[in-house]
Amino acid sequence: MRQLSEQREKIVDGKVMHVLLRLFNMLSFIGGILLLVAISWEILEGEHTHFSSAYMWIQFAVCMVFIADFVLRMLCNGKRGRFFVHNLWFLLLSIPYLNIMEWFDVQAARDISLYIVSMPFLRAFLAAYIVISWWRKNRMERLLWVYIFTVVAFTYISALMFFDFERNINTEVHTFGDAVMWACTNMTTLGSQIQAVTSTGKILTVMLPIFGMLLFPVFTAYVVQKFTGKPSTDE
């Protein structure tokens, strides 16, 4: 009876941890979207010299959710030390560096701050992949939706960064729509008539078509799998 009771407790604990993992995955995904909305507002409508206190608090709260998700996953893993080492970069991406710099009164230029701000978005991509994996069990369909999400998100974030860096310097960038068109044409490797002026803009101009070419085979593989009819379901 005692062994049976212990087994039931383990099953209940396992179910509770599974629910908590799913909850924090969803919270991480929602937090990533909230962070994207907040940084969009900051760049398009906020002060160009510094980030508002509202955004700083939003970033801090989302990063705390990311860290809690990491800790929970580590506790659920049988080999915690190995998990910590292999997933350390997820933890490093979850740290609210900008808030820490503000607490210690460390001043940073706007461009450096924007680079730091973009780091938690990389952590949000992991949450997006996990949420999509619940929705799509077929491996190729899952990869397709991750591909679509990644392309759209990366293009949009690149457009935000390009607009923030170029709008007061580049005479060809008048509205955010110009930055979106620039990002879309470069992602599809067509190239844009808008020429980057700043160093960040030039780096993004190189990165976008490379990123687009690296991701395009995922779409090709999905189309081939669809037409050949070969199943690609996870075991």
VODREN-167640 format. One line per field, with one value per residue (C-alpha): residue in one letter; residue number from 1; x, y, z. Coordinates in Angstrom, 2 decimals. Layout:
BEGIN
zalo: [A;...] .
drendo: [NUM;...] .
xx: [X;...] .
yy: [Y;...] .
zz: [Z;...] .
***
This chain:
BEGIN
zalo: [M;R;Q;L;S;E;Q;R;E;K;I;V;D;G;K;V;M;H;V;L;L;R;L;F;N;M;L;S;F;I;G;G;I;L;L;L;V;A;I;S;W;E;I;L;E;G;E;H;T;H;F;S;S;A;Y;M;W;I;Q;F;A;V;C;M;V;F;I;A;D;F;V;L;R;M;L;C;N;G;K;R;G;R;F;F;V;H;N;L;W;F;L;L;L;S;I;P;Y;L;N;I;M;E;W;F;D;V;Q;A;A;R;D;I;S;L;Y;I;V;S;M;P;F;L;R;A;F;L;A;A;Y;I;V;I;S;W;W;R;K;N;R;M;E;R;L;L;W;V;Y;I;F;T;V;V;A;F;T;Y;I;S;A;L;M;F;F;D;F;E;R;N;I;N;T;E;V;H;T;F;G;D;A;V;M;W;A;C;T;N;M;T;T;L;G;S;Q;I;Q;A;V;T;S;T;G;K;I;L;T;V;M;L;P;I;F;G;M;L;L;F;P;V;F;T;A;Y;V;V;Q;K;F;T;G;K;P;S;T;D;E] .
drendo: [1;2;3;4;5;6;7;8;9;10;11;12;13;14;15;16;17;18;19;20;21;22;23;24;25;26;27;28;29;30;31;32;33;34;35;36;37;38;39;40;41;42;43;44;45;46;47;48;49;50;51;52;53;54;55;56;57;58;59;60;61;62;63;64;65;66;67;68;69;70;71;72;73;74;75;76;77;78;79;80;81;82;83;84;85;86;87;88;89;90;91;92;93;94;95;96;97;98;99;100;101;102;103;104;105;106;107;108;109;110;111;112;113;114;115;116;117;118;119;120;121;122;123;124;125;126;127;128;129;130;131;132;133;134;135;136;137;138;139;140;141;142;143;144;145;146;147;148;149;150;151;152;153;154;155;156;157;158;159;160;161;162;163;164;165;166;167;168;169;170;171;172;173;174;175;176;177;178;179;180;181;182;183;184;185;186;187;188;189;190;191;192;193;194;195;196;197;198;199;200;201;202;203;204;205;206;207;208;209;210;211;212;213;214;215;216;217;218;219;220;221;222;223;224;225;226;227;228;229;230;231;232;233;234;235] .
xx: [0.00;2.82;4.52;1.20;0.70;4.21;3.59;0.35;2.15;4.82;2.15;0.33;3.60;4.48;1.12;1.45;4.93;3.67;0.87;3.33;5.72;2.94;1.75;5.20;5.75;2.54;3.44;6.85;5.20;2.72;5.56;7.53;4.55;4.04;7.72;7.45;4.42;6.21;9.41;7.33;5.62;8.95;10.52;7.52;5.99;8.40;11.45;14.32;16.96;15.97;13.50;10.49;10.04;6.92;8.95;11.68;9.16;7.59;10.99;11.87;8.61;8.98;12.60;11.56;9.05;11.82;14.12;11.34;10.65;14.35;14.55;11.38;12.70;15.99;14.21;12.14;15.22;16.91;20.39;20.22;23.91;23.98;20.77;22.24;25.40;23.62;20.96;23.04;22.71;18.91;19.46;21.94;19.39;16.76;18.70;17.30;20.65;19.12;17.39;20.61;22.48;19.82;20.00;23.77;23.44;25.43;24.83;24.83;24.35;20.98;22.35;24.00;20.82;18.81;21.15;20.71;16.94;16.78;18.38;15.21;13.47;15.82;14.61;11.00;11.59;12.11;8.74;7.14;8.63;7.31;3.82;3.75;4.83;1.67;-0.43;1.27;2.45;3.63;7.33;7.26;4.14;5.73;8.88;6.76;4.94;8.17;9.64;6.71;6.84;10.62;10.65;7.83;9.24;12.83;11.72;9.59;12.29;14.88;12.51;12.12;15.87;16.50;13.87;15.22;18.79;18.12;15.09;16.96;19.94;18.78;16.85;15.21;13.53;10.46;8.00;8.03;6.42;9.65;11.60;9.15;9.44;13.23;13.23;10.82;12.71;16.04;14.65;13.42;16.91;15.40;17.26;15.94;16.36;16.83;20.53;21.58;23.67;24.46;26.69;23.76;21.69;24.50;24.91;21.18;21.28;23.81;22.15;18.58;19.19;21.55;18.88;16.26;18.41;19.14;15.45;14.11;15.07;12.60;9.75;11.13;11.30;7.69;6.47;8.39;6.98;3.44;3.65;5.45;2.95;5.57;4.47;6.74;5.16;7.09;7.21] .
yy: [0.00;2.37;1.76;2.29;5.55;6.72;5.83;7.84;10.81;10.62;10.49;13.48;15.41;14.58;15.84;19.03;19.69;19.01;21.55;24.08;23.58;24.18;27.22;28.82;27.98;29.80;32.70;32.93;33.02;35.70;37.60;37.59;39.05;41.66;42.56;42.95;45.25;47.29;47.77;48.68;51.42;52.64;52.93;54.29;56.56;56.85;58.96;58.31;58.96;56.52;53.77;54.60;53.23;51.35;49.43;48.72;47.16;45.11;43.81;42.95;41.04;39.08;38.22;36.94;34.64;33.40;32.70;30.95;28.77;27.87;26.98;24.89;22.95;22.34;21.02;18.63;17.28;14.19;15.48;19.05;19.84;18.68;20.56;23.76;23.55;22.67;25.37;28.08;30.40;30.43;31.66;34.31;35.57;35.80;38.14;41.72;43.39;46.78;46.85;45.85;48.62;51.10;49.95;50.46;53.76;52.48;54.73;53.21;54.70;54.23;51.83;49.60;49.62;48.53;45.59;44.56;44.95;42.55;39.67;38.45;38.07;35.19;33.48;34.11;32.13;28.98;29.49;29.98;26.71;24.79;26.27;25.46;21.88;21.45;22.63;20.68;17.11;16.56;17.44;19.14;21.17;22.23;23.32;25.22;27.19;27.84;29.01;31.40;32.75;33.20;34.93;37.32;38.10;38.55;40.74;42.91;43.28;44.12;46.76;48.26;48.41;49.79;52.49;53.47;53.82;55.33;57.62;60.74;60.14;58.44;60.77;57.76;56.57;58.68;56.28;52.88;51.53;52.33;50.26;47.35;47.39;47.53;44.51;42.46;43.02;42.16;39.06;37.76;38.54;40.94;43.90;47.34;50.74;52.18;52.16;51.85;54.69;53.54;50.60;48.73;49.25;47.89;44.84;44.13;44.55;41.71;39.52;39.58;37.91;35.37;34.56;34.27;31.88;29.71;29.35;28.85;25.10;24.50;25.68;23.64;20.49;21.01;21.34;18.21;16.25;17.40;16.35;13.06;12.18;10.70;10.92;12.76;12.29;12.26;8.93] .
zz: [0.00;0.83;-2.53;-4.31;-2.45;-3.39;-7.04;-7.02;-5.48;-8.19;-10.90;-9.38;-9.02;-12.64;-13.86;-11.80;-13.20;-16.73;-16.26;-14.81;-17.73;-20.22;-18.27;-18.23;-21.90;-22.74;-20.44;-22.14;-25.55;-24.46;-22.78;-26.04;-27.91;-25.17;-25.38;-29.16;-28.81;-26.13;-28.13;-31.20;-29.22;-27.85;-31.29;-33.19;-30.56;-27.63;-26.91;-29.27;-26.61;-23.85;-22.96;-20.80;-17.28;-18.45;-21.02;-18.48;-16.10;-18.89;-19.94;-16.33;-15.79;-19.03;-18.27;-14.83;-16.54;-18.85;-15.88;-13.92;-16.96;-17.17;-13.46;-13.66;-16.65;-14.88;-11.76;-13.89;-15.63;-14.22;-15.09;-13.85;-14.19;-17.78;-18.52;-17.02;-19.13;-22.39;-21.96;-20.31;-23.30;-22.82;-19.28;-20.45;-22.99;-20.24;-17.94;-17.90;-18.61;-19.34;-15.95;-14.19;-15.99;-14.88;-11.25;-11.21;-13.06;-16.05;-19.05;-22.53;-25.96;-27.65;-30.27;-27.65;-25.56;-28.61;-29.18;-25.54;-25.79;-28.73;-26.77;-24.94;-28.31;-29.11;-25.94;-26.98;-30.19;-28.09;-26.40;-29.82;-31.09;-28.05;-28.40;-32.12;-31.34;-29.23;-32.14;-34.95;-34.36;-37.91;-38.04;-41.43;-40.63;-37.36;-39.17;-41.70;-39.02;-37.14;-40.47;-41.06;-37.51;-37.58;-40.96;-40.04;-36.58;-37.76;-40.68;-38.40;-35.72;-38.41;-39.80;-36.31;-35.76;-39.25;-38.75;-35.33;-36.60;-40.02;-39.68;-38.60;-40.87;-44.04;-46.36;-48.06;-44.85;-44.11;-42.45;-40.80;-43.96;-45.82;-43.28;-43.59;-47.39;-47.09;-44.74;-46.89;-50.14;-48.52;-46.79;-50.15;-51.60;-54.17;-52.73;-51.90;-53.49;-50.00;-49.18;-45.54;-44.13;-40.57;-39.66;-38.11;-41.24;-43.41;-41.17;-41.35;-45.13;-45.27;-42.64;-43.99;-47.39;-45.77;-43.21;-45.95;-48.00;-44.96;-44.10;-47.64;-47.75;-44.89;-47.12;-50.03;-47.87;-46.78;-50.38;-51.43;-48.50;-49.34;-52.98;-52.37;-49.65;-47.32;-43.68;-41.30;-37.89;-34.65;-32.87] .
***
